[in-house]
Amino acid sequence: MGSKATAHKGIARFAGRVCLDGKDGFGAAVRALTVAVAVILACLCAPTVVQAAETAPTVATGYKMAGDAEKIRVVVDVDREPQPKWFLLRGPNRLVLDLPDTRLAIDAHDLKARGLVRNVRCGRLDDGTARLVLTGKGPFLVDKLDVLKNEEGAGWRIAIDLKAASAREFEAALADQALSTGSTAATKGQRVGTGPVSAPSHRFTVVVDAGHGGVDGGAEGVTGAVEKDVTLAFARLLRDKLAAAGPYDVFLTRDSDVFLRLDERVAIARQHEADLFISIHADTISVKSLRGATVYTVSDKATDAEAQALADRENLSDRFAGMEIKGDDPEVTDILIDLIRRETHSFSLRFARTLVGQLSTTVGLINNPHREAGFRVLKAPDVPSVLVELGYLSNAKDEAQLLSSDWRDKAADSIVKAVGLFAQARLQTGG
């Protein structure tokens, strides 16, 4: 109030001087009065405008999500620098992001879940904090959370990178969180992943993937056998034989007739911290006389045209549910490229050679039975992986074998022996 009174006295003195100095006393007085009123209004209104600017909440204006079942990036656009805090919850696995004093102006249609995120919810708490909750399809880790100045215009961005993880890794992240304040305040350029978690001793883990399923039936045989049924029956048999043969933990990517995207199959292997991933298939080919089993490992360059054609067909399976991963999406492409690891690839090659050796004594193999191609389903970054084509449904003899319980027993027993040799070698080398 004191400052306003002083201002008013100054205005009065200024108006008096204008009246005395002006040649036209009346006109000068009017001009002085106009100036005085304008200044008084400015004095009265300016503090109100400043106060409103200081108390106006941050506005969250946009939301975007990109990625797949293995890695996801979430971007939240805000109009000024935010002060986000986040924490993890279990049952189900969730990431909670809190934005203090923030108003949500995000289009509800943009809050679509995808990839490893099953559900997205947002709202405002009583204290004015905006809350965003991301529910995972399984365990995950917050790999990175950045607060970034928008280089393309006004405002800021919160960029969150999530990656699929095992239940043990998620629990370790929760434990780290409990030792701190219970929530984490994000800073610019902060990488928030917990880093490598010491692995407890655990049983050798195998994930068996029954190819295709649901709306994606896969190949069809000469007499009508459907690939998705053949692979599921064999995967179940192999699971049971592995569980009975050794100290293994064995999981199926699917145990029923359901559709799974290729990246979801990879994520399941990683969530179980698999030591080995075996994808089971039974293809068709235009050359009806071609028959025999084949073992594939991943490569950027196919061994031959047949291997490339097979990889192309399998990689297109995501289209059956309208969920194709576009090859021209730079973020997804970067993810896929990043998934290729030299050490994992060497282990995959080692198991493939062992498997070919075992299968050669019990079932028929094609010429050059170990081949390579760019199968997406084999691109787990840290899980040795092979794709086994049990035979060709386009060949009547192969189809009859695939439907034979005796032949399936022999083939499954050979794979079990190969797994045993590989697991023993990994144990001895500590790899």
C-alpha positions as CSV (number, residue, x, y, z in Angstrom):
1,M,0.0,0.0,0.0
2,G,2.9,2.4,0.8
3,S,4.3,2.1,-2.7
4,K,0.9,2.8,-4.3
5,A,0.4,5.9,-2.1
6,T,3.8,7.2,-3.1
7,A,3.0,6.6,-6.8
8,H,-0.3,8.5,-6.5
9,K,1.5,11.5,-4.9
10,G,4.0,11.5,-7.7
11,I,1.3,11.5,-10.2
12,A,-0.4,14.4,-8.5
13,R,2.8,16.5,-8.5
14,F,3.4,15.6,-12.2
15,A,-0.2,16.7,-13.1
16,G,0.3,19.9,-11.2
17,R,3.4,20.7,-13.1
18,V,1.7,20.1,-16.4
19,C,-1.1,22.5,-15.5
20,L,1.2,25.3,-14.4
21,D,3.6,25.0,-17.3
22,G,1.0,24.5,-20.1
23,K,-0.1,27.6,-22.0
24,D,-3.6,26.2,-22.3
25,G,-4.4,25.6,-18.6
26,F,-7.6,23.6,-19.2
27,G,-6.2,21.5,-22.0
28,A,-3.1,20.8,-20.1
29,A,-5.1,19.7,-17.1
30,V,-7.1,17.3,-19.2
31,R,-4.0,15.9,-20.6
32,A,-2.5,15.5,-17.2
33,L,-5.6,13.9,-15.8
34,T,-5.6,11.4,-18.7
35,V,-1.9,10.5,-18.1
36,A,-2.6,10.2,-14.3
37,V,-5.6,7.8,-14.9
38,A,-3.5,5.7,-17.3
39,V,-0.6,5.4,-14.8
40,I,-3.0,4.6,-11.9
41,L,-4.6,1.8,-13.9
42,A,-1.2,0.5,-14.8
43,C,-0.2,0.5,-11.1
44,L,-3.4,-1.3,-10.2
45,C,-3.4,-3.9,-13.0
46,A,0.3,-4.7,-13.4
47,P,0.7,-6.6,-10.0
48,T,-2.5,-8.6,-10.8
49,V,-1.1,-9.7,-14.2
50,V,2.3,-10.6,-12.7
51,Q,0.6,-12.6,-9.9
52,A,-1.6,-14.4,-12.5
53,A,1.5,-15.3,-14.5
54,E,3.2,-16.6,-11.4
55,T,0.3,-18.8,-10.3
56,A,-0.8,-20.2,-13.7
57,P,-0.2,-23.9,-13.8
58,T,2.0,-25.7,-16.2
59,V,0.0,-27.2,-19.1
60,A,0.6,-30.6,-20.5
61,T,-0.4,-30.2,-24.2
62,G,0.6,-33.5,-25.9
63,Y,1.3,-37.1,-25.5
64,K,3.0,-39.6,-27.9
65,M,4.1,-43.2,-27.6
66,A,6.3,-45.3,-30.0
67,G,7.9,-48.7,-29.9
68,D,7.0,-52.3,-29.4
69,A,6.7,-55.0,-26.8
70,E,10.4,-54.8,-25.9
71,K,11.1,-51.0,-25.9
72,I,8.8,-48.0,-25.7
73,R,9.4,-44.3,-25.7
74,V,6.7,-42.0,-24.2
75,V,6.9,-38.2,-24.8
76,V,4.8,-35.7,-22.9
77,D,4.8,-32.1,-24.1
78,V,4.5,-29.2,-21.6
79,D,4.5,-25.4,-22.0
80,R,7.2,-24.7,-19.5
81,E,10.0,-26.5,-17.7
82,P,8.3,-29.3,-15.5
83,Q,9.5,-30.8,-12.3
84,P,8.3,-34.4,-12.7
85,K,8.6,-37.2,-10.1
86,W,8.0,-40.9,-10.8
87,F,7.8,-44.2,-9.0
88,L,7.0,-47.9,-9.7
89,L,4.2,-50.0,-8.3
90,R,3.6,-53.7,-8.5
91,G,0.4,-55.7,-9.0
92,P,0.1,-54.9,-11.8
93,N,3.5,-53.4,-12.8
94,R,3.0,-49.7,-13.2
95,L,5.0,-46.5,-13.7
96,V,3.4,-43.4,-12.0
97,L,4.5,-40.0,-13.3
98,D,3.5,-36.9,-11.2
99,L,3.7,-33.4,-12.6
100,P,3.2,-30.8,-9.8
101,D,0.9,-27.8,-10.5
102,T,0.0,-29.0,-13.9
103,R,-3.2,-28.9,-15.9
104,L,-3.8,-31.7,-18.5
105,A,-4.9,-30.6,-21.9
106,I,-4.1,-33.9,-23.7
107,D,-6.4,-35.3,-26.3
108,A,-7.9,-38.5,-24.8
109,H,-7.5,-40.2,-28.3
110,D,-3.7,-39.8,-28.0
111,L,-3.6,-41.9,-24.8
112,K,-3.5,-45.2,-26.7
113,A,-1.5,-48.0,-25.2
114,R,0.9,-50.1,-27.4
115,G,3.8,-52.4,-27.2
116,L,4.8,-53.3,-23.6
117,V,2.2,-50.8,-22.2
118,R,-1.2,-52.3,-21.7
119,N,-3.1,-49.3,-20.3
120,V,-2.6,-45.5,-20.0
121,R,-4.6,-43.4,-17.5
122,C,-4.2,-39.8,-16.4
123,G,-6.0,-37.4,-14.0
124,R,-5.4,-34.6,-11.6
125,L,-4.9,-35.0,-7.8
126,D,-6.5,-32.7,-5.2
127,D,-3.3,-30.6,-4.8
128,G,-3.2,-29.8,-8.5
129,T,-0.7,-32.5,-9.5
130,A,-1.3,-34.2,-12.8
131,R,-0.7,-37.9,-12.7
132,L,0.0,-40.2,-15.6
133,V,-0.1,-44.0,-15.0
134,L,1.4,-46.5,-17.4
135,T,0.5,-50.2,-16.8
136,G,2.8,-52.7,-18.3
137,K,1.9,-56.0,-19.9
138,G,4.7,-57.5,-17.8
139,P,7.7,-56.3,-15.8
140,F,9.7,-53.4,-17.2
141,L,12.4,-50.9,-16.3
142,V,12.6,-47.2,-16.7
143,D,15.8,-47.0,-18.8
144,K,15.9,-43.2,-19.1
145,L,13.8,-40.2,-18.2
146,D,14.8,-36.8,-19.7
147,V,13.5,-33.3,-19.3
148,L,14.3,-31.6,-22.6
149,K,13.9,-28.1,-24.1
150,N,11.8,-28.3,-27.3
151,E,14.3,-27.5,-30.0
152,E,11.6,-27.2,-32.6
153,G,9.6,-24.5,-30.8
154,A,8.3,-23.3,-27.5
155,G,7.9,-25.5,-24.5
156,W,9.5,-28.6,-23.0
157,R,9.3,-32.4,-23.3
158,I,9.5,-35.3,-20.9
159,A,10.9,-38.3,-22.7
160,I,10.6,-41.7,-21.0
161,D,12.3,-44.9,-22.3
162,L,10.9,-48.1,-21.0
163,K,12.2,-51.6,-21.7
164,A,10.9,-55.1,-21.0
165,A,12.6,-56.8,-18.1
166,S,12.3,-59.8,-15.9
167,A,10.3,-60.0,-12.7
168,R,13.6,-60.1,-10.7
169,E,14.8,-56.9,-12.4
170,F,11.5,-55.2,-11.6
171,E,11.7,-56.3,-8.0
172,A,15.3,-55.0,-7.8
173,A,14.1,-51.6,-9.1
174,L,11.4,-51.6,-6.5
175,A,13.9,-52.4,-3.8
176,D,16.2,-49.6,-4.9
177,Q,13.2,-47.2,-4.9
178,A,12.3,-48.3,-1.3
179,L,15.8,-47.4,-0.2
180,S,15.5,-43.9,-1.5
181,T,12.6,-41.5,-1.0
182,G,10.0,-43.7,-2.6
183,S,9.9,-41.5,-5.8
184,T,12.5,-40.1,-8.1
185,A,12.7,-36.5,-9.2
186,A,13.9,-36.3,-12.8
187,T,16.6,-34.0,-14.0
188,K,17.7,-33.0,-17.4
189,G,19.5,-35.8,-19.3
190,Q,19.2,-38.2,-16.4
191,R,19.6,-41.9,-17.1
192,V,17.6,-43.6,-14.5
193,G,18.0,-47.3,-15.2
194,T,19.3,-49.3,-12.2
195,G,22.0,-50.9,-14.4
196,P,23.1,-54.5,-14.2
197,V,21.5,-56.4,-11.4
198,S,23.5,-59.2,-9.9
199,A,21.9,-62.5,-11.0
200,P,21.2,-65.1,-8.4
201,S,21.9,-68.7,-9.3
202,H,19.0,-69.9,-11.3
203,R,18.1,-73.0,-13.3
204,F,18.8,-73.0,-17.0
205,T,15.8,-71.4,-18.6
206,V,14.4,-72.3,-22.0
207,V,11.5,-70.5,-23.8
208,V,9.8,-72.5,-26.5
209,D,7.9,-70.5,-29.1
210,A,5.1,-72.2,-31.0
211,G,5.0,-70.2,-34.3
212,H,1.9,-68.4,-35.5
213,G,-1.5,-68.7,-33.7
214,G,-4.9,-67.1,-33.5
215,V,-5.8,-65.3,-36.7
216,D,-2.4,-66.2,-38.1
217,G,-2.7,-69.9,-39.0
218,G,0.7,-70.0,-40.8
219,A,1.3,-72.6,-43.5
220,E,-1.3,-75.3,-44.6
221,G,-0.3,-78.8,-45.4
222,V,-1.2,-81.1,-48.4
223,T,-4.0,-82.8,-46.4
224,G,-5.0,-79.7,-44.4
225,A,-2.7,-79.7,-41.4
226,V,-2.3,-76.1,-40.1
227,E,1.1,-74.9,-39.0
228,K,-0.2,-73.1,-35.8
229,D,-1.6,-76.5,-34.6
230,V,1.5,-78.5,-35.5
231,T,3.8,-76.1,-33.8
232,L,1.7,-75.8,-30.6
233,A,1.5,-79.6,-30.3
234,F,5.3,-80.0,-30.7
235,A,6.1,-77.1,-28.4
236,R,4.0,-78.7,-25.6
237,L,5.7,-82.0,-26.1
238,L,9.2,-80.4,-26.1
239,R,8.3,-78.4,-22.9
240,D,7.3,-81.6,-21.1
241,K,10.4,-83.6,-22.2
242,L,12.7,-80.7,-21.2
243,A,11.0,-80.4,-17.8
244,A,11.4,-84.2,-17.2
245,A,15.0,-84.4,-18.5
246,G,17.0,-81.9,-16.5
247,P,17.0,-79.1,-14.0
248,Y,15.4,-76.7,-16.5
249,D,12.7,-74.0,-16.2
250,V,10.7,-74.2,-19.4
251,F,8.1,-71.7,-20.6
252,L,5.9,-71.4,-23.7
253,T,5.3,-68.1,-25.4
254,R,1.8,-69.4,-26.0
255,D,-0.1,-72.5,-24.7
256,S,-3.3,-71.9,-26.6
257,D,-4.5,-70.7,-30.0
258,V,-3.8,-67.0,-29.6
259,F,-2.0,-64.4,-31.8
260,L,1.2,-63.0,-30.5
261,R,3.2,-60.3,-32.3
262,L,6.9,-61.2,-33.0
263,D,8.2,-58.5,-30.6
264,E,5.8,-59.9,-27.9
265,R,7.4,-63.4,-28.3
266,V,10.9,-61.8,-27.9
267,A,9.7,-59.9,-24.8
268,I,8.4,-63.1,-23.2
269,A,11.9,-64.6,-23.6
270,R,13.5,-61.6,-22.0
271,Q,11.0,-61.4,-19.2
272,H,11.9,-65.0,-18.2
273,E,15.6,-64.2,-18.5
274,A,15.8,-67.2,-20.9
275,D,19.2,-68.8,-21.5
276,L,17.8,-70.2,-24.8
277,F,14.9,-69.4,-27.1
278,I,13.7,-72.0,-29.6
279,S,11.0,-71.0,-32.1
280,I,9.2,-73.9,-33.8
281,H,7.8,-73.7,-37.3
282,A,6.7,-75.9,-40.3
283,D,6.7,-74.0,-43.6
284,T,5.5,-74.7,-47.1
285,I,7.5,-74.1,-50.3
286,S,6.7,-74.2,-54.0
287,V,9.1,-77.1,-54.6
288,K,6.9,-80.0,-53.4
289,S,9.8,-82.5,-53.4
290,L,11.9,-80.4,-50.9
291,R,11.7,-81.9,-47.4
292,G,13.6,-82.1,-44.1
293,A,14.3,-80.1,-41.0
294,T,16.3,-76.8,-41.0
295,V,17.9,-74.8,-38.1
296,Y,18.0,-71.0,-38.6
297,T,19.9,-68.3,-36.7
298,V,19.6,-64.6,-37.2
299,S,21.7,-62.6,-39.7
300,D,21.4,-59.3,-41.5
301,K,22.2,-61.2,-44.7
302,A,20.4,-64.4,-45.6
303,T,22.4,-67.5,-46.4
304,D,20.4,-68.0,-49.7
305,A,17.2,-66.9,-51.5
306,E,15.1,-69.6,-49.8
307,A,16.2,-68.5,-46.3
308,Q,15.4,-64.9,-47.2
309,A,12.0,-65.8,-48.5
310,L,11.2,-67.7,-45.4
311,A,12.3,-64.9,-43.2
312,D,10.2,-62.4,-45.2
313,R,7.1,-64.6,-44.8
314,E,7.6,-65.1,-41.1
315,N,8.3,-61.4,-40.5
316,L,5.0,-60.5,-42.2
317,S,3.0,-62.5,-39.8
318,D,2.3,-59.3,-37.7
319,R,0.1,-58.1,-40.6
320,F,-2.6,-60.7,-39.8
321,A,-3.8,-58.6,-36.9
322,G,-3.1,-55.2,-38.5
323,M,-0.1,-54.7,-36.3
324,E,2.7,-54.6,-38.8
325,I,5.9,-52.9,-37.7
326,K,6.8,-50.5,-40.4
327,G,10.3,-50.8,-41.7
328,D,10.5,-47.0,-42.3
329,D,9.8,-46.1,-38.7
330,P,13.2,-44.8,-37.5
331,E,12.6,-45.4,-33.8
332,V,11.5,-49.0,-34.3
333,T,14.3,-49.6,-36.8
334,D,16.9,-48.3,-34.3
335,I,15.4,-50.7,-31.7
336,L,15.6,-53.7,-34.1
337,I,19.2,-52.9,-35.1
338,D,20.2,-52.5,-31.4
339,L,18.9,-56.0,-30.7
340,I,21.7,-57.7,-32.5
341,R,24.5,-58.6,-30.2
342,R,27.7,-60.3,-31.3
343,E,28.1,-62.4,-28.1
344,T,24.5,-63.6,-28.2
345,H,24.9,-64.4,-31.9
346,S,28.0,-66.6,-31.2
347,F,26.0,-68.6,-28.6
348,S,23.2,-69.0,-31.1
349,L,25.6,-70.4,-33.7
350,R,27.0,-72.8,-31.1
351,F,23.6,-74.2,-30.2
352,A,22.6,-74.4,-33.8
353,R,25.6,-76.5,-34.7
354,T,24.9,-78.8,-31.7
355,L,21.3,-79.1,-32.7
356,V,22.0,-80.0,-36.3
357,G,24.4,-82.7,-35.1
358,Q,21.7,-84.2,-32.9
359,L,18.9,-84.0,-35.4
360,S,21.0,-85.5,-38.1
361,T,21.0,-88.9,-36.2
362,T,17.3,-89.2,-35.9
363,V,15.4,-87.1,-38.4
364,G,15.9,-86.0,-42.0
365,L,17.6,-82.7,-42.7
366,I,17.7,-80.6,-45.9
367,N,21.0,-79.8,-47.6
368,N,22.9,-77.2,-45.7
369,P,20.7,-77.6,-42.7
370,H,22.1,-74.6,-40.7
371,R,21.0,-71.4,-42.5
372,E,20.8,-67.7,-41.6
373,A,18.2,-65.0,-42.3
374,G,16.8,-61.8,-40.7
375,F,14.1,-63.3,-38.5
376,R,12.7,-60.7,-36.1
377,V,11.7,-63.3,-33.6
378,L,15.3,-64.3,-33.1
379,K,16.5,-60.8,-32.3
380,A,16.5,-60.8,-28.6
381,P,19.6,-58.9,-27.5
382,D,20.7,-61.2,-24.7
383,V,19.0,-64.6,-25.5
384,P,20.7,-67.1,-27.7
385,S,17.9,-68.0,-30.3
386,V,17.2,-70.4,-33.1
387,L,14.3,-71.1,-35.3
388,V,13.6,-74.8,-36.1
389,E,11.7,-75.6,-39.3
390,L,10.6,-79.2,-38.4
391,G,9.8,-79.9,-42.1
392,Y,7.7,-78.8,-45.0
393,L,3.9,-79.1,-44.9
394,S,4.0,-78.8,-48.7
395,N,5.6,-82.2,-48.8
396,A,3.2,-85.1,-48.1
397,K,5.9,-87.3,-46.4
398,D,7.0,-84.4,-44.1
399,E,3.4,-83.6,-43.3
400,A,2.8,-87.2,-42.3
401,Q,5.9,-87.2,-40.1
402,L,4.9,-83.9,-38.4
403,L,1.5,-85.5,-37.5
404,S,3.2,-88.7,-36.3
405,S,3.6,-89.0,-32.5
406,D,6.6,-91.4,-33.0
407,W,8.4,-89.0,-35.2
408,R,7.7,-86.0,-32.9
409,D,9.1,-88.0,-30.0
410,K,12.4,-88.6,-31.8
411,A,12.7,-85.0,-32.9
412,A,11.9,-83.7,-29.4
413,D,14.4,-86.1,-27.8
414,S,17.1,-84.8,-30.2
415,I,16.4,-81.2,-29.3
416,V,16.5,-82.1,-25.6
417,K,19.9,-83.7,-26.0
418,A,21.2,-80.6,-27.8
419,V,19.8,-78.4,-25.0
420,G,21.6,-80.5,-22.4
421,L,25.0,-80.3,-24.2
422,F,24.6,-76.5,-24.7
423,A,23.5,-75.9,-21.1
424,Q,26.5,-78.0,-19.8
425,A,28.9,-76.0,-21.9
426,R,27.5,-72.7,-20.7
427,L,27.7,-73.9,-17.1
428,Q,31.4,-74.9,-17.6
429,T,32.4,-71.7,-19.3
430,G,30.3,-69.5,-17.1
431,G,28.8,-68.0,-20.2
